[in-house]
């Protein structure tokens, strides 16, 4: 008989609150959490296309600095060490912000943080990378001429919603528990569940049916 036991939870499956509690208790480190998020991206993102940029080296550098602060008992900020994704409409220092558009030149100086990103940086969130958005974030389905289609983790033939579909898919799959626009991402996450359960092409907020969480292995649809 096959093994029917659910997969054990890893650091990638924990919420930001759970991660912070684990750091405080010395049961988990920001490096472990960041490595878990990066492994999940490597395993799952090809199927859903949630990220348009991943900066593993910088994320691990930030995580190691956070780990040292926690070990000294001196965390600095409300999100210190929490893996975080940045929606690709928010200016981010040292990363291009292309907004899903081919009209923006990536070869320029990127020296400014948007206010939301600056607040996250002040609280020492670990920046994993940038998540997809429809071109210029103008619609409720996440696809763009630059980065293609972002898919629903519960059913990759369906939409992930928008305009924070990349952030929602990343949270749903444990590829970073905290997005730069948590309210919008939470709404998209709720809608992508509805999209999968209702079998509709566009998600609807009225559906109360929640399908089971996505589990590995994730299918790899064509983009």
PyMOL CGO cylinders between C-alpha atoms (Angstrom):
from pymol import cmd
from pymol.cgo import CYLINDER

trace = [
    CYLINDER, 0.00, 0.00, 0.00, 1.35, 3.44, -0.91, 0.3, 1, 1, 1, 1, 1, 1,
    CYLINDER, 1.35, 3.44, -0.91, 2.30, 5.99, 1.68, 0.3, 1, 1, 1, 1, 1, 1,
    CYLINDER, 2.30, 5.99, 1.68, -0.71, 8.22, 2.31, 0.3, 1, 1, 1, 1, 1, 1,
    CYLINDER, -0.71, 8.22, 2.31, 0.85, 10.29, 5.09, 0.3, 1, 1, 1, 1, 1, 1,
    CYLINDER, 0.85, 10.29, 5.09, 0.93, 14.03, 4.37, 0.3, 1, 1, 1, 1, 1, 1,
    CYLINDER, 0.93, 14.03, 4.37, 4.34, 15.50, 3.70, 0.3, 1, 1, 1, 1, 1, 1,
    CYLINDER, 4.34, 15.50, 3.70, 6.03, 16.91, 6.77, 0.3, 1, 1, 1, 1, 1, 1,
    CYLINDER, 6.03, 16.91, 6.77, 5.96, 20.69, 7.06, 0.3, 1, 1, 1, 1, 1, 1,
    CYLINDER, 5.96, 20.69, 7.06, 9.21, 22.48, 6.44, 0.3, 1, 1, 1, 1, 1, 1,
    CYLINDER, 9.21, 22.48, 6.44, 10.28, 26.04, 7.13, 0.3, 1, 1, 1, 1, 1, 1,
    CYLINDER, 10.28, 26.04, 7.13, 8.87, 26.94, 3.72, 0.3, 1, 1, 1, 1, 1, 1,
    CYLINDER, 8.87, 26.94, 3.72, 5.38, 26.09, 4.95, 0.3, 1, 1, 1, 1, 1, 1,
    CYLINDER, 5.38, 26.09, 4.95, 5.46, 28.38, 8.00, 0.3, 1, 1, 1, 1, 1, 1,
    CYLINDER, 5.46, 28.38, 8.00, 3.83, 31.78, 8.22, 0.3, 1, 1, 1, 1, 1, 1,
    CYLINDER, 3.83, 31.78, 8.22, 5.82, 34.90, 9.01, 0.3, 1, 1, 1, 1, 1, 1,
    CYLINDER, 5.82, 34.90, 9.01, 4.46, 34.79, 12.57, 0.3, 1, 1, 1, 1, 1, 1,
    CYLINDER, 4.46, 34.79, 12.57, 5.54, 31.18, 13.00, 0.3, 1, 1, 1, 1, 1, 1,
    CYLINDER, 5.54, 31.18, 13.00, 9.00, 31.92, 11.62, 0.3, 1, 1, 1, 1, 1, 1,
    CYLINDER, 9.00, 31.92, 11.62, 9.50, 34.83, 14.00, 0.3, 1, 1, 1, 1, 1, 1,
    CYLINDER, 9.50, 34.83, 14.00, 8.39, 32.68, 16.94, 0.3, 1, 1, 1, 1, 1, 1,
    CYLINDER, 8.39, 32.68, 16.94, 10.86, 29.99, 15.85, 0.3, 1, 1, 1, 1, 1, 1,
    CYLINDER, 10.86, 29.99, 15.85, 13.68, 32.51, 15.62, 0.3, 1, 1, 1, 1, 1, 1,
    CYLINDER, 13.68, 32.51, 15.62, 12.89, 33.86, 19.07, 0.3, 1, 1, 1, 1, 1, 1,
    CYLINDER, 12.89, 33.86, 19.07, 12.85, 30.37, 20.55, 0.3, 1, 1, 1, 1, 1, 1,
    CYLINDER, 12.85, 30.37, 20.55, 16.11, 29.39, 18.87, 0.3, 1, 1, 1, 1, 1, 1,
    CYLINDER, 16.11, 29.39, 18.87, 14.35, 26.54, 17.06, 0.3, 1, 1, 1, 1, 1, 1,
    CYLINDER, 14.35, 26.54, 17.06, 14.83, 27.93, 13.56, 0.3, 1, 1, 1, 1, 1, 1,
    CYLINDER, 14.83, 27.93, 13.56, 17.13, 30.40, 11.85, 0.3, 1, 1, 1, 1, 1, 1,
    CYLINDER, 17.13, 30.40, 11.85, 16.58, 32.94, 9.06, 0.3, 1, 1, 1, 1, 1, 1,
    CYLINDER, 16.58, 32.94, 9.06, 19.16, 31.08, 6.99, 0.3, 1, 1, 1, 1, 1, 1,
    CYLINDER, 19.16, 31.08, 6.99, 17.16, 27.84, 7.27, 0.3, 1, 1, 1, 1, 1, 1,
    CYLINDER, 17.16, 27.84, 7.27, 13.96, 29.66, 6.34, 0.3, 1, 1, 1, 1, 1, 1,
    CYLINDER, 13.96, 29.66, 6.34, 15.57, 31.39, 3.37, 0.3, 1, 1, 1, 1, 1, 1,
    CYLINDER, 15.57, 31.39, 3.37, 17.16, 28.19, 2.10, 0.3, 1, 1, 1, 1, 1, 1,
    CYLINDER, 17.16, 28.19, 2.10, 13.79, 26.45, 2.39, 0.3, 1, 1, 1, 1, 1, 1,
    CYLINDER, 13.79, 26.45, 2.39, 12.08, 29.19, 0.38, 0.3, 1, 1, 1, 1, 1, 1,
    CYLINDER, 12.08, 29.19, 0.38, 14.78, 29.03, -2.30, 0.3, 1, 1, 1, 1, 1, 1,
    CYLINDER, 14.78, 29.03, -2.30, 14.47, 25.24, -2.53, 0.3, 1, 1, 1, 1, 1, 1,
    CYLINDER, 14.47, 25.24, -2.53, 10.72, 25.58, -2.96, 0.3, 1, 1, 1, 1, 1, 1,
    CYLINDER, 10.72, 25.58, -2.96, 11.26, 28.10, -5.75, 0.3, 1, 1, 1, 1, 1, 1,
    CYLINDER, 11.26, 28.10, -5.75, 13.64, 25.69, -7.48, 0.3, 1, 1, 1, 1, 1, 1,
    CYLINDER, 13.64, 25.69, -7.48, 11.09, 22.89, -7.14, 0.3, 1, 1, 1, 1, 1, 1,
    CYLINDER, 11.09, 22.89, -7.14, 7.86, 24.71, -7.93, 0.3, 1, 1, 1, 1, 1, 1,
    CYLINDER, 7.86, 24.71, -7.93, 8.30, 27.97, -9.79, 0.3, 1, 1, 1, 1, 1, 1,
    CYLINDER, 8.30, 27.97, -9.79, 8.76, 26.46, -13.23, 0.3, 1, 1, 1, 1, 1, 1,
    CYLINDER, 8.76, 26.46, -13.23, 5.16, 25.27, -13.03, 0.3, 1, 1, 1, 1, 1, 1,
    CYLINDER, 5.16, 25.27, -13.03, 3.59, 28.56, -11.96, 0.3, 1, 1, 1, 1, 1, 1,
    CYLINDER, 3.59, 28.56, -11.96, 5.97, 31.38, -13.02, 0.3, 1, 1, 1, 1, 1, 1,
    CYLINDER, 5.97, 31.38, -13.02, 5.52, 33.40, -9.82, 0.3, 1, 1, 1, 1, 1, 1,
    CYLINDER, 5.52, 33.40, -9.82, 8.97, 35.04, -9.85, 0.3, 1, 1, 1, 1, 1, 1,
    CYLINDER, 8.97, 35.04, -9.85, 10.53, 37.18, -12.53, 0.3, 1, 1, 1, 1, 1, 1,
    CYLINDER, 10.53, 37.18, -12.53, 13.73, 37.68, -10.53, 0.3, 1, 1, 1, 1, 1, 1,
    CYLINDER, 13.73, 37.68, -10.53, 15.36, 35.61, -7.78, 0.3, 1, 1, 1, 1, 1, 1,
    CYLINDER, 15.36, 35.61, -7.78, 18.50, 36.87, -6.02, 0.3, 1, 1, 1, 1, 1, 1,
    CYLINDER, 18.50, 36.87, -6.02, 19.59, 33.89, -3.93, 0.3, 1, 1, 1, 1, 1, 1,
    CYLINDER, 19.59, 33.89, -3.93, 23.03, 35.25, -3.06, 0.3, 1, 1, 1, 1, 1, 1,
    CYLINDER, 23.03, 35.25, -3.06, 21.71, 38.53, -1.71, 0.3, 1, 1, 1, 1, 1, 1,
    CYLINDER, 21.71, 38.53, -1.71, 18.89, 36.79, 0.15, 0.3, 1, 1, 1, 1, 1, 1,
    CYLINDER, 18.89, 36.79, 0.15, 21.32, 34.45, 1.89, 0.3, 1, 1, 1, 1, 1, 1,
    CYLINDER, 21.32, 34.45, 1.89, 23.61, 37.36, 2.75, 0.3, 1, 1, 1, 1, 1, 1,
    CYLINDER, 23.61, 37.36, 2.75, 20.69, 39.18, 4.40, 0.3, 1, 1, 1, 1, 1, 1,
    CYLINDER, 20.69, 39.18, 4.40, 19.59, 35.98, 6.14, 0.3, 1, 1, 1, 1, 1, 1,
    CYLINDER, 19.59, 35.98, 6.14, 23.06, 35.41, 7.63, 0.3, 1, 1, 1, 1, 1, 1,
    CYLINDER, 23.06, 35.41, 7.63, 23.12, 38.97, 8.97, 0.3, 1, 1, 1, 1, 1, 1,
    CYLINDER, 23.12, 38.97, 8.97, 19.67, 38.42, 10.48, 0.3, 1, 1, 1, 1, 1, 1,
    CYLINDER, 19.67, 38.42, 10.48, 20.75, 35.10, 11.99, 0.3, 1, 1, 1, 1, 1, 1,
    CYLINDER, 20.75, 35.10, 11.99, 23.60, 36.85, 13.78, 0.3, 1, 1, 1, 1, 1, 1,
    CYLINDER, 23.60, 36.85, 13.78, 21.25, 39.48, 15.21, 0.3, 1, 1, 1, 1, 1, 1,
    CYLINDER, 21.25, 39.48, 15.21, 18.88, 36.81, 16.51, 0.3, 1, 1, 1, 1, 1, 1,
    CYLINDER, 18.88, 36.81, 16.51, 21.77, 34.84, 18.01, 0.3, 1, 1, 1, 1, 1, 1,
    CYLINDER, 21.77, 34.84, 18.01, 22.84, 37.98, 19.90, 0.3, 1, 1, 1, 1, 1, 1,
    CYLINDER, 22.84, 37.98, 19.90, 19.28, 38.51, 21.07, 0.3, 1, 1, 1, 1, 1, 1,
    CYLINDER, 19.28, 38.51, 21.07, 19.13, 41.76, 19.11, 0.3, 1, 1, 1, 1, 1, 1,
    CYLINDER, 19.13, 41.76, 19.11, 16.58, 41.38, 16.29, 0.3, 1, 1, 1, 1, 1, 1,
    CYLINDER, 16.58, 41.38, 16.29, 16.07, 44.67, 14.47, 0.3, 1, 1, 1, 1, 1, 1,
    CYLINDER, 16.07, 44.67, 14.47, 12.60, 45.11, 13.03, 0.3, 1, 1, 1, 1, 1, 1,
    CYLINDER, 12.60, 45.11, 13.03, 9.25, 43.37, 12.95, 0.3, 1, 1, 1, 1, 1, 1,
    CYLINDER, 9.25, 43.37, 12.95, 10.17, 41.19, 9.96, 0.3, 1, 1, 1, 1, 1, 1,
    CYLINDER, 10.17, 41.19, 9.96, 13.82, 40.51, 10.74, 0.3, 1, 1, 1, 1, 1, 1,
    CYLINDER, 13.82, 40.51, 10.74, 14.79, 37.41, 8.77, 0.3, 1, 1, 1, 1, 1, 1,
    CYLINDER, 14.79, 37.41, 8.77, 11.41, 36.73, 7.15, 0.3, 1, 1, 1, 1, 1, 1,
    CYLINDER, 11.41, 36.73, 7.15, 11.71, 35.72, 3.46, 0.3, 1, 1, 1, 1, 1, 1,
    CYLINDER, 11.71, 35.72, 3.46, 9.83, 38.35, 1.48, 0.3, 1, 1, 1, 1, 1, 1,
    CYLINDER, 9.83, 38.35, 1.48, 8.88, 38.82, -2.15, 0.3, 1, 1, 1, 1, 1, 1,
    CYLINDER, 8.88, 38.82, -2.15, 8.63, 42.20, -3.86, 0.3, 1, 1, 1, 1, 1, 1,
    CYLINDER, 8.63, 42.20, -3.86, 5.94, 42.76, -6.46, 0.3, 1, 1, 1, 1, 1, 1,
    CYLINDER, 5.94, 42.76, -6.46, 7.53, 43.99, -9.68, 0.3, 1, 1, 1, 1, 1, 1,
    CYLINDER, 7.53, 43.99, -9.68, 5.73, 47.31, -9.67, 0.3, 1, 1, 1, 1, 1, 1,
    CYLINDER, 5.73, 47.31, -9.67, 7.63, 48.59, -6.63, 0.3, 1, 1, 1, 1, 1, 1,
    CYLINDER, 7.63, 48.59, -6.63, 10.98, 50.28, -7.20, 0.3, 1, 1, 1, 1, 1, 1,
    CYLINDER, 10.98, 50.28, -7.20, 13.71, 48.30, -5.45, 0.3, 1, 1, 1, 1, 1, 1,
    CYLINDER, 13.71, 48.30, -5.45, 17.29, 49.39, -5.02, 0.3, 1, 1, 1, 1, 1, 1,
    CYLINDER, 17.29, 49.39, -5.02, 19.74, 47.35, -7.14, 0.3, 1, 1, 1, 1, 1, 1,
    CYLINDER, 19.74, 47.35, -7.14, 16.96, 45.40, -8.88, 0.3, 1, 1, 1, 1, 1, 1,
    CYLINDER, 16.96, 45.40, -8.88, 15.22, 46.38, -12.14, 0.3, 1, 1, 1, 1, 1, 1,
    CYLINDER, 15.22, 46.38, -12.14, 11.52, 47.17, -11.85, 0.3, 1, 1, 1, 1, 1, 1,
    CYLINDER, 11.52, 47.17, -11.85, 10.08, 46.35, -15.25, 0.3, 1, 1, 1, 1, 1, 1,
    CYLINDER, 10.08, 46.35, -15.25, 6.38, 46.04, -14.37, 0.3, 1, 1, 1, 1, 1, 1,
    CYLINDER, 6.38, 46.04, -14.37, 5.88, 43.22, -16.85, 0.3, 1, 1, 1, 1, 1, 1,
    CYLINDER, 5.88, 43.22, -16.85, 6.51, 45.59, -19.74, 0.3, 1, 1, 1, 1, 1, 1,
    CYLINDER, 6.51, 45.59, -19.74, 8.91, 45.60, -22.67, 0.3, 1, 1, 1, 1, 1, 1,
    CYLINDER, 8.91, 45.60, -22.67, 8.74, 49.41, -22.74, 0.3, 1, 1, 1, 1, 1, 1,
    CYLINDER, 8.74, 49.41, -22.74, 10.96, 49.87, -19.67, 0.3, 1, 1, 1, 1, 1, 1,
    CYLINDER, 10.96, 49.87, -19.67, 14.72, 49.83, -20.14, 0.3, 1, 1, 1, 1, 1, 1,
    CYLINDER, 14.72, 49.83, -20.14, 16.36, 47.45, -17.63, 0.3, 1, 1, 1, 1, 1, 1,
    CYLINDER, 16.36, 47.45, -17.63, 19.79, 48.95, -18.32, 0.3, 1, 1, 1, 1, 1, 1,
    CYLINDER, 19.79, 48.95, -18.32, 19.63, 51.96, -16.04, 0.3, 1, 1, 1, 1, 1, 1,
    CYLINDER, 19.63, 51.96, -16.04, 20.45, 52.92, -12.48, 0.3, 1, 1, 1, 1, 1, 1,
    CYLINDER, 20.45, 52.92, -12.48, 18.14, 51.38, -9.90, 0.3, 1, 1, 1, 1, 1, 1,
    CYLINDER, 18.14, 51.38, -9.90, 18.97, 53.36, -6.77, 0.3, 1, 1, 1, 1, 1, 1,
    CYLINDER, 18.97, 53.36, -6.77, 15.61, 54.01, -5.11, 0.3, 1, 1, 1, 1, 1, 1,
    CYLINDER, 15.61, 54.01, -5.11, 13.25, 51.97, -2.94, 0.3, 1, 1, 1, 1, 1, 1,
    CYLINDER, 13.25, 51.97, -2.94, 9.52, 52.59, -3.14, 0.3, 1, 1, 1, 1, 1, 1,
    CYLINDER, 9.52, 52.59, -3.14, 8.12, 53.57, 0.29, 0.3, 1, 1, 1, 1, 1, 1,
    CYLINDER, 8.12, 53.57, 0.29, 6.70, 50.08, 0.89, 0.3, 1, 1, 1, 1, 1, 1,
    CYLINDER, 6.70, 50.08, 0.89, 10.03, 48.46, 0.02, 0.3, 1, 1, 1, 1, 1, 1,
    CYLINDER, 10.03, 48.46, 0.02, 11.94, 50.96, 2.15, 0.3, 1, 1, 1, 1, 1, 1,
    CYLINDER, 11.94, 50.96, 2.15, 9.79, 50.07, 5.18, 0.3, 1, 1, 1, 1, 1, 1,
    CYLINDER, 9.79, 50.07, 5.18, 10.42, 46.35, 4.60, 0.3, 1, 1, 1, 1, 1, 1,
    CYLINDER, 10.42, 46.35, 4.60, 14.14, 47.00, 4.34, 0.3, 1, 1, 1, 1, 1, 1,
    CYLINDER, 14.14, 47.00, 4.34, 14.10, 49.04, 7.55, 0.3, 1, 1, 1, 1, 1, 1,
    CYLINDER, 14.10, 49.04, 7.55, 12.54, 46.06, 9.32, 0.3, 1, 1, 1, 1, 1, 1,
    CYLINDER, 12.54, 46.06, 9.32, 15.20, 43.72, 7.88, 0.3, 1, 1, 1, 1, 1, 1,
    CYLINDER, 15.20, 43.72, 7.88, 12.98, 41.49, 5.79, 0.3, 1, 1, 1, 1, 1, 1,
    CYLINDER, 12.98, 41.49, 5.79, 14.99, 39.10, 3.62, 0.3, 1, 1, 1, 1, 1, 1,
    CYLINDER, 14.99, 39.10, 3.62, 14.40, 40.00, -0.02, 0.3, 1, 1, 1, 1, 1, 1,
    CYLINDER, 14.40, 40.00, -0.02, 14.08, 36.82, -2.10, 0.3, 1, 1, 1, 1, 1, 1,
    CYLINDER, 14.08, 36.82, -2.10, 13.21, 38.40, -5.44, 0.3, 1, 1, 1, 1, 1, 1,
    CYLINDER, 13.21, 38.40, -5.44, 10.49, 40.04, -7.48, 0.3, 1, 1, 1, 1, 1, 1,
    CYLINDER, 10.49, 40.04, -7.48, 7.11, 38.54, -8.34, 0.3, 1, 1, 1, 1, 1, 1,
    CYLINDER, 7.11, 38.54, -8.34, 5.18, 38.81, -11.57, 0.3, 1, 1, 1, 1, 1, 1,
    CYLINDER, 5.18, 38.81, -11.57, 2.40, 41.24, -12.36, 0.3, 1, 1, 1, 1, 1, 1,
    CYLINDER, 2.40, 41.24, -12.36, 0.34, 41.98, -15.46, 0.3, 1, 1, 1, 1, 1, 1,
    CYLINDER, 0.34, 41.98, -15.46, 1.84, 44.76, -17.55, 0.3, 1, 1, 1, 1, 1, 1,
    CYLINDER, 1.84, 44.76, -17.55, 1.75, 47.91, -15.42, 0.3, 1, 1, 1, 1, 1, 1,
    CYLINDER, 1.75, 47.91, -15.42, -0.51, 46.02, -12.96, 0.3, 1, 1, 1, 1, 1, 1,
    CYLINDER, -0.51, 46.02, -12.96, -3.58, 47.06, -14.87, 0.3, 1, 1, 1, 1, 1, 1,
    CYLINDER, -3.58, 47.06, -14.87, -5.79, 43.95, -14.73, 0.3, 1, 1, 1, 1, 1, 1,
    CYLINDER, -5.79, 43.95, -14.73, -7.00, 41.07, -12.56, 0.3, 1, 1, 1, 1, 1, 1,
    CYLINDER, -7.00, 41.07, -12.56, -5.16, 38.29, -14.42, 0.3, 1, 1, 1, 1, 1, 1,
    CYLINDER, -5.16, 38.29, -14.42, -1.38, 37.96, -14.15, 0.3, 1, 1, 1, 1, 1, 1,
    CYLINDER, -1.38, 37.96, -14.15, 0.16, 37.64, -17.57, 0.3, 1, 1, 1, 1, 1, 1,
    CYLINDER, 0.16, 37.64, -17.57, 2.45, 40.03, -19.35, 0.3, 1, 1, 1, 1, 1, 1,
    CYLINDER, 2.45, 40.03, -19.35, 4.31, 40.38, -22.65, 0.3, 1, 1, 1, 1, 1, 1,
    CYLINDER, 4.31, 40.38, -22.65, 7.61, 40.35, -20.75, 0.3, 1, 1, 1, 1, 1, 1,
    CYLINDER, 7.61, 40.35, -20.75, 7.19, 37.45, -18.31, 0.3, 1, 1, 1, 1, 1, 1,
    CYLINDER, 7.19, 37.45, -18.31, 4.35, 35.36, -19.70, 0.3, 1, 1, 1, 1, 1, 1,
    CYLINDER, 4.35, 35.36, -19.70, 1.57, 33.66, -17.77, 0.3, 1, 1, 1, 1, 1, 1,
    CYLINDER, 1.57, 33.66, -17.77, 1.49, 33.14, -14.00, 0.3, 1, 1, 1, 1, 1, 1,
    CYLINDER, 1.49, 33.14, -14.00, -0.51, 30.04, -13.16, 0.3, 1, 1, 1, 1, 1, 1,
    CYLINDER, -0.51, 30.04, -13.16, -2.73, 28.87, -10.34, 0.3, 1, 1, 1, 1, 1, 1,
    CYLINDER, -2.73, 28.87, -10.34, -0.87, 26.48, -7.96, 0.3, 1, 1, 1, 1, 1, 1,
    CYLINDER, -0.87, 26.48, -7.96, -4.03, 24.42, -7.37, 0.3, 1, 1, 1, 1, 1, 1,
    CYLINDER, -4.03, 24.42, -7.37, -4.74, 24.08, -11.09, 0.3, 1, 1, 1, 1, 1, 1,
    CYLINDER, -4.74, 24.08, -11.09, -2.07, 25.39, -13.50, 0.3, 1, 1, 1, 1, 1, 1,
    CYLINDER, -2.07, 25.39, -13.50, -4.64, 25.62, -16.30, 0.3, 1, 1, 1, 1, 1, 1,
    CYLINDER, -4.64, 25.62, -16.30, -6.38, 28.41, -14.34, 0.3, 1, 1, 1, 1, 1, 1,
    CYLINDER, -6.38, 28.41, -14.34, -5.47, 31.97, -13.48, 0.3, 1, 1, 1, 1, 1, 1,
    CYLINDER, -5.47, 31.97, -13.48, -3.66, 33.08, -10.34, 0.3, 1, 1, 1, 1, 1, 1,
    CYLINDER, -3.66, 33.08, -10.34, -5.69, 36.29, -10.31, 0.3, 1, 1, 1, 1, 1, 1,
    CYLINDER, -5.69, 36.29, -10.31, -4.12, 39.71, -10.32, 0.3, 1, 1, 1, 1, 1, 1,
    CYLINDER, -4.12, 39.71, -10.32, -2.59, 42.03, -10.21, 0.3, 1, 1, 1, 1, 1, 1,
    CYLINDER, -2.59, 42.03, -10.21, -0.65, 40.31, -7.41, 0.3, 1, 1, 1, 1, 1, 1,
    CYLINDER, -0.65, 40.31, -7.41, -0.92, 36.84, -8.93, 0.3, 1, 1, 1, 1, 1, 1,
    CYLINDER, -0.92, 36.84, -8.93, 2.82, 36.18, -8.66, 0.3, 1, 1, 1, 1, 1, 1,
    CYLINDER, 2.82, 36.18, -8.66, 2.89, 37.14, -4.99, 0.3, 1, 1, 1, 1, 1, 1,
    CYLINDER, 2.89, 37.14, -4.99, -0.19, 35.04, -4.27, 0.3, 1, 1, 1, 1, 1, 1,
    CYLINDER, -0.19, 35.04, -4.27, 1.24, 31.96, -6.00, 0.3, 1, 1, 1, 1, 1, 1,
    CYLINDER, 1.24, 31.96, -6.00, 4.53, 32.44, -4.14, 0.3, 1, 1, 1, 1, 1, 1,
    CYLINDER, 4.53, 32.44, -4.14, 2.78, 32.57, -0.76, 0.3, 1, 1, 1, 1, 1, 1,
    CYLINDER, 2.78, 32.57, -0.76, 0.56, 29.60, -1.60, 0.3, 1, 1, 1, 1, 1, 1,
    CYLINDER, 0.56, 29.60, -1.60, 3.55, 27.44, -2.50, 0.3, 1, 1, 1, 1, 1, 1,
    CYLINDER, 3.55, 27.44, -2.50, 5.83, 28.48, 0.36, 0.3, 1, 1, 1, 1, 1, 1,
    CYLINDER, 5.83, 28.48, 0.36, 8.18, 30.46, -1.85, 0.3, 1, 1, 1, 1, 1, 1,
    CYLINDER, 8.18, 30.46, -1.85, 8.21, 33.38, 0.64, 0.3, 1, 1, 1, 1, 1, 1,
    CYLINDER, 8.21, 33.38, 0.64, 5.58, 33.88, 3.33, 0.3, 1, 1, 1, 1, 1, 1,
    CYLINDER, 5.58, 33.88, 3.33, 5.48, 37.68, 3.20, 0.3, 1, 1, 1, 1, 1, 1,
    CYLINDER, 5.48, 37.68, 3.20, 4.76, 39.73, 0.06, 0.3, 1, 1, 1, 1, 1, 1,
    CYLINDER, 4.76, 39.73, 0.06, 5.37, 43.44, -0.42, 0.3, 1, 1, 1, 1, 1, 1,
    CYLINDER, 5.37, 43.44, -0.42, 1.64, 44.04, -0.87, 0.3, 1, 1, 1, 1, 1, 1,
    CYLINDER, 1.64, 44.04, -0.87, 0.11, 41.59, 1.65, 0.3, 1, 1, 1, 1, 1, 1,
    CYLINDER, 0.11, 41.59, 1.65, -3.49, 42.78, 1.38, 0.3, 1, 1, 1, 1, 1, 1,
    CYLINDER, -3.49, 42.78, 1.38, -3.56, 42.53, -2.40, 0.3, 1, 1, 1, 1, 1, 1,
    CYLINDER, -3.56, 42.53, -2.40, -1.70, 39.23, -2.37, 0.3, 1, 1, 1, 1, 1, 1,
    CYLINDER, -1.70, 39.23, -2.37, -4.07, 37.79, 0.22, 0.3, 1, 1, 1, 1, 1, 1,
    CYLINDER, -4.07, 37.79, 0.22, -7.03, 38.73, -1.95, 0.3, 1, 1, 1, 1, 1, 1,
    CYLINDER, -7.03, 38.73, -1.95, -5.43, 37.10, -4.98, 0.3, 1, 1, 1, 1, 1, 1,
    CYLINDER, -5.43, 37.10, -4.98, -4.61, 34.00, -2.92, 0.3, 1, 1, 1, 1, 1, 1,
    CYLINDER, -4.61, 34.00, -2.92, -8.26, 33.74, -1.92, 0.3, 1, 1, 1, 1, 1, 1,
    CYLINDER, -8.26, 33.74, -1.92, -9.36, 34.22, -5.51, 0.3, 1, 1, 1, 1, 1, 1,
    CYLINDER, -9.36, 34.22, -5.51, -6.99, 31.67, -6.96, 0.3, 1, 1, 1, 1, 1, 1,
    CYLINDER, -6.99, 31.67, -6.96, -8.54, 29.07, -4.64, 0.3, 1, 1, 1, 1, 1, 1,
    CYLINDER, -8.54, 29.07, -4.64, -11.93, 30.09, -6.01, 0.3, 1, 1, 1, 1, 1, 1,
    CYLINDER, -11.93, 30.09, -6.01, -10.65, 29.84, -9.57, 0.3, 1, 1, 1, 1, 1, 1,
    CYLINDER, -10.65, 29.84, -9.57, -9.49, 26.28, -9.01, 0.3, 1, 1, 1, 1, 1, 1,
    CYLINDER, -9.49, 26.28, -9.01, -12.60, 25.15, -7.16, 0.3, 1, 1, 1, 1, 1, 1,
    CYLINDER, -12.60, 25.15, -7.16, -15.16, 26.82, -9.39, 0.3, 1, 1, 1, 1, 1, 1,
    CYLINDER, -15.16, 26.82, -9.39, -13.40, 25.64, -12.59, 0.3, 1, 1, 1, 1, 1, 1,
    CYLINDER, -13.40, 25.64, -12.59, -13.92, 29.10, -14.07, 0.3, 1, 1, 1, 1, 1, 1,
    CYLINDER, -13.92, 29.10, -14.07, -11.33, 30.88, -16.18, 0.3, 1, 1, 1, 1, 1, 1,
    CYLINDER, -11.33, 30.88, -16.18, -11.62, 34.07, -14.12, 0.3, 1, 1, 1, 1, 1, 1,
    CYLINDER, -11.62, 34.07, -14.12, -11.71, 33.83, -10.29, 0.3, 1, 1, 1, 1, 1, 1,
    CYLINDER, -11.71, 33.83, -10.29, -14.76, 34.97, -8.38, 0.3, 1, 1, 1, 1, 1, 1,
    CYLINDER, -14.76, 34.97, -8.38, -14.80, 36.28, -4.85, 0.3, 1, 1, 1, 1, 1, 1,
    CYLINDER, -14.80, 36.28, -4.85, -18.14, 34.66, -4.03, 0.3, 1, 1, 1, 1, 1, 1,
    CYLINDER, -18.14, 34.66, -4.03, -17.00, 31.04, -3.99, 0.3, 1, 1, 1, 1, 1, 1,
    CYLINDER, -17.00, 31.04, -3.99, -16.65, 29.55, -0.51, 0.3, 1, 1, 1, 1, 1, 1,
    CYLINDER, -16.65, 29.55, -0.51, -15.27, 26.21, -1.64, 0.3, 1, 1, 1, 1, 1, 1,
    CYLINDER, -15.27, 26.21, -1.64, -11.58, 25.81, -0.82, 0.3, 1, 1, 1, 1, 1, 1,
    CYLINDER, -11.58, 25.81, -0.82, -9.65, 23.03, -2.55, 0.3, 1, 1, 1, 1, 1, 1,
    CYLINDER, -9.65, 23.03, -2.55, -6.82, 21.28, -0.76, 0.3, 1, 1, 1, 1, 1, 1,
    CYLINDER, -6.82, 21.28, -0.76, -3.44, 22.96, -0.65, 0.3, 1, 1, 1, 1, 1, 1,
    CYLINDER, -3.44, 22.96, -0.65, -1.14, 22.20, -3.58, 0.3, 1, 1, 1, 1, 1, 1,
    CYLINDER, -1.14, 22.20, -3.58, 1.33, 19.42, -2.98, 0.3, 1, 1, 1, 1, 1, 1,
    CYLINDER, 1.33, 19.42, -2.98, 4.47, 18.23, -4.74, 0.3, 1, 1, 1, 1, 1, 1,
    CYLINDER, 4.47, 18.23, -4.74, 5.20, 17.19, -7.39, 0.3, 1, 1, 1, 1, 1, 1,
    CYLINDER, 5.20, 17.19, -7.39, 3.88, 20.24, -9.18, 0.3, 1, 1, 1, 1, 1, 1,
    CYLINDER, 3.88, 20.24, -9.18, 2.90, 19.82, -12.82, 0.3, 1, 1, 1, 1, 1, 1,
    CYLINDER, 2.90, 19.82, -12.82, 4.88, 21.76, -15.41, 0.3, 1, 1, 1, 1, 1, 1,
    CYLINDER, 4.88, 21.76, -15.41, 2.47, 23.20, -17.96, 0.3, 1, 1, 1, 1, 1, 1,
    CYLINDER, 2.47, 23.20, -17.96, 3.59, 24.94, -21.09, 0.3, 1, 1, 1, 1, 1, 1,
    CYLINDER, 3.59, 24.94, -21.09, 3.82, 28.70, -20.75, 0.3, 1, 1, 1, 1, 1, 1,
]
cmd.load_cgo(trace, "trace")
